[in-house]
Amino acid sequence: LPRATGERNQREASRGKQGGRTLEIQRLIGRSLRAALDMSKLGDITLYVDCDVIQADGGTRTASITGSMVALVDALRVVKKRGGLKGGDPIKHMIAAVSVGMYQGEAVLDLDYPEDSAAETDLNVVMTSAGGFIEVQGTAEGAPFQPEELNAMLALAQKGMTDLFELQKAALAD
C-alpha cells in the first residue's frame, strides 16, 4: 500500500518470504481470533483473514485484531446465510485489542508512533467483550515498570475497550 509508513515498504508476501515480525503478528492475530470462537462449531470451515495496514502509526497489531474480529463476524454471517454453519453460532464473544504504555511517566492509551518509540513501557492488550483478558504483551524499554504502573495501564486498556466494542457493534449493525 502506498505510504502506509513514512517510507514505502514492499509487501513481504510479494517477495516470497515473511520476516519474524510479520510471523509473530500473524500468530498473535490468529491466537486472539481463535479465543473468540468455539472452534468445534466451525466444522470443516477454514477462515482466512487478510489485514492491510493503511496507515502504520503505532498500534498496528492491536488495530488488526480489532478490525479482524469485525471481518470474522461479517464472514461468518455470510457462511450462515449460505447454510454453512451446522453447529450453531461459533462466536463466543467479541474481542478487541489496544495498545497502552507509560509515556513520560503517565499511562497513555493507543500510543501513536512517536509515543510508542519513546515510551518507557508498552503493552498490547487483547480482551473479550465480557471483560476477560486473552493476551497481555508488555515490554519495559530501559527501567522495569512497577506493579502500580501495570495496573494503571490495564485499567486504561479496559476503559478503551468499551469504545472499541461500541465501534465494532456499529460497524456490524445491519
N, C-alpha and C positions, 0 to 999 in steps of 0.2 A: 504494500500500500504506500502510496506516495506520502512522504513526510510524516509518518506516524511517530517518528522520533526526530530529534534535532538534526541528525544525519541520516540519510537514506540507508536502510538496511535491506539487503536481499533476503527473501524468504529462504529459510534453511531447507525446507522441503524441496524447493526448486533446485537446490544443489545436490540433493540425494542423500544428505547426511544431516542429522539433527544433533545439536550440541547438548551437553549435560544440563544446562539451564532449561532448555526447551523441554527435555525429557522430564526433568523434575517438575516443571509446571504442569505438564500433561498428567503426571501421576497424581499431583495434588488435586487437580480438577476432577479426575476420574474417581479418586477416593471420596471426595466430597459428594459428587453426584450419586455414587453407589450408596452412600449413607442415607440418602433421601428416599431410596427405593426399597420395596420388598422385591428382591430380585426373583424370588420364586414365582411371582405373578407375571413376569415377563415372558415366561416360556422360552421359546427358541428365538425370540426377537433380539436382534443386536442393534444398538443405537450408536450412531456416530455423531459427535458434537464437534463442530469446527468453529474455532474462535479466531476472529481477526481483530487485532487491536488497532483501532482507527487513530487514536491519539494516546501515545505512551507517555504519560506524565505522572508516573508513580501509581502504585496500586493496581497494576495490570493483572496480577494473579487473582486478586480479590474481585475485581470487576468482571473478569472472565467467569468466575464461579457464579456470581450473582446473575449475570446475563445468560449463562449456560443453563441455569435452572429454569428460566423463563422459556428458553428454546426447548428444553426437555419436556416441560408441561405441554407446550404447544404441539410438539411432535407426537406425544402420547395421545393427545386429543384426536389427531388425525388417524392414528392407528386404531383407536377405539371406534371412531366413526366407520372405519372400514371393516370392523368386526375382528380385529386382530388381537384384542385383549380378552382372553377367555377366563383368566383367573381373577378378574376384578381390577380395581384401580391399584396400580403398583406404587403410587406416590404415598409415602408415609407422612411426609411433612415437607414444607418448603425449606430451602436452605438459602443462605446468603453469606457473603464474606465482606470484610472491611479491613483496611489497614489502620493501625493506631501506633503511636510512638511517643517517646519522650523527646521533645524538641525544645531546646533552650530551657530545660527544667520543667516544662509543662506537658501534660498529656494532650496529644493532638489527634484528631480523628481524620482519616482519609488523607494521609500525607501526600503532597504533590512531590514532584521530582526534587526540587531544591530542598524541601524539608526532609525528605527521605534520605538524601545524600548527606545531610548534616545532622541527622537525628542521633541522639545518644543511644537510643534503643528503638527497634521497630518490631512490630508483631503483625502477623496475618492471622485473623480470627475468622473461623467458619462456624456458623451456628444454625440451629434449626429454628423454625418459627415457634416452636414450643419452648425455646429458651435453652436447649441443650447445646453443649459445645461438641463440635465434630473434630476440629483441629485448631490448635494454637501453636503457631511457629514464631519463635522470638529469638532475637539476637541483640546482644549488647555490643555497641561499637566503641570499645575502649573500656570504660569502667563498668563493673557489674551494676545491674539495676536492682533496686530494693523491692521487697515484697509489697510495700505500700504503693510503689510505682506500678507494679504489675497489676495490683487490684484496681488502681485508678484507670489504667489502660483498658482492662477488661470491662469495667463499668461503662466507660465511654464507648467501647465497641458495642455493648448491649444496647445502649441508647441509640447508636447509629443504625443498628439492625432494624429497629422499629420503622424508621423511614424507608429502608431498603425493602422491607416486606410490603409496605404500602405501595411503593413504586412497582414492585413485581405484580401485586394484585391489580393495579391499574393497567399495567401492560397486558395482562391476561383477560381483562374484562371483555365480555362478548359484546 
